[in-house]
Amino acid sequence: MTKNIHKVERIVRILLGATLISMAFVGPQSPWFLLGVVPLLTGLIGWCPPYSLLGINTCKIGAKK
């Protein structure tokens, strides 16, 4: 798995995922907080499966020329 997510996008994904997951403990408690797992994991590992399928690479390192 080659990283295909830029550092800034990774930070945004981690913050978004953590915010959504925190809804399980603070705020409206519903099962929708589980959606935060996806951006959190993709942000932590730096690889997004849909990006790979669509040929998208926002990471400057390893970008196709």
C-alpha positions in Angstrom: 0.0 0.0 0.0 1.6 3.2 -1.2 0.5 6.3 0.6 -1.9 8.4 -1.5 -3.1 11.0 1.0 -1.3 14.3 1.5 -0.2 15.3 5.1 -2.7 18.2 5.4 -5.5 15.9 4.2 -4.4 13.3 6.7 -4.6 15.8 9.6 -8.1 16.9 8.5 -9.3 13.3 8.3 -7.9 12.5 11.7 -9.6 15.5 13.3 -12.9 14.8 11.5 -12.8 11.2 12.6 -11.9 12.0 16.2 -14.7 14.6 16.3 -17.3 12.1 15.0 -16.1 9.4 17.3 -16.3 11.8 20.3 -20.0 12.1 19.6 -20.4 8.7 21.3 -19.4 10.3 24.6 -20.4 14.0 24.3 -23.4 15.4 22.4 -26.0 13.6 20.5 -25.4 9.9 21.1 -26.3 7.9 18.0 -24.7 5.1 16.0 -23.6 7.7 13.4 -20.4 8.2 15.4 -19.2 4.9 13.8 -18.7 6.9 10.5 -15.7 8.5 12.2 -13.8 5.3 12.1 -13.3 5.5 8.4 -11.6 8.9 8.1 -9.7 8.3 11.3 -8.2 5.0 10.0 -7.5 6.4 6.5 -5.8 9.4 8.0 -3.7 7.4 10.4 -2.4 4.9 7.7 -2.2 7.5 4.9 -3.9 5.2 2.3 -7.5 5.5 1.0 -8.9 2.5 -0.9 -11.3 4.5 -3.1 -8.5 6.8 -4.1 -6.5 3.8 -5.3 -9.5 2.5 -7.3 -10.0 5.9 -8.9 -6.3 6.6 -9.5 -6.2 9.6 -7.2 -3.0 10.5 -5.4 -2.9 13.7 -3.3 0.4 12.8 -1.8 3.4 14.5 -3.5 5.7 11.6 -2.6 5.0 8.8 -5.0 2.8 10.8 -7.3 2.6 9.5 -10.8 4.2 11.8 -13.5 
